Structures are given as structure tokens and as C-alpha cells.
Amino acid sequence: MNYDRLPGGELIRQGLDDLARGEVTVPALLVSIGAPRLRRGGVPVPESTLDEPEHRLYLKLAEDGSDSAHSRYNALIRRLVSFERATACAS
């Protein structure tokens, strides 16, 4: 499936690549948060995802600006949910 054509797909593709390399990035944490639902939608998420991804994502976002971490966190979660819904419709 071409993830880039779905909303948020570029983040999911990057997160899958980052997880495969063992990198802790915002996209990898996002994929780790959505792993169960992504797998149900047919996305090949590795079994070894990152621990405590919600908390770690917020902390990572706060490193770049604690004032906007909450709104950026919520925006990323909305993009994840949009992608999950799109995969459900595409399959």
C-alpha cells in the first residue's frame, strides 16, 4: 500500500522506517502509539515498538518548546487517527 497517499501517511512511513532502524523519533513514537490499530488495518508494524510512547512523545515535543507541546501532541494524534481511519476504508 502506498501510505503517502493517505492522510498522515508520510509520518507513518517515516515511523516504520525509524522503528526498523531502532531510532527514537517523533514518527517512531507515533507508530508505537498506534501499533495495535495499525496492525489490524494491515500495516506491518514491527513487534518491537517503543515503550511508553505517549509519555515519551510528549517529552520529545517539549524539548522543542514546552509551550506548544500539548497542541503539537494532539495534532499528531489526530493525524494518526486520520491515517488509521483511512486504512480501514482502503482495505
Secondary structure, DSSP 8 states (H G I E B T S, - for coil): --GGGSTTHHHHHHHHHHHHTT---HHHHHHHHHHHHHHHTT----S---SSHHHHHHHHHHHT-TTTHHHHHHHHHHHHHHHHHHHHHH-
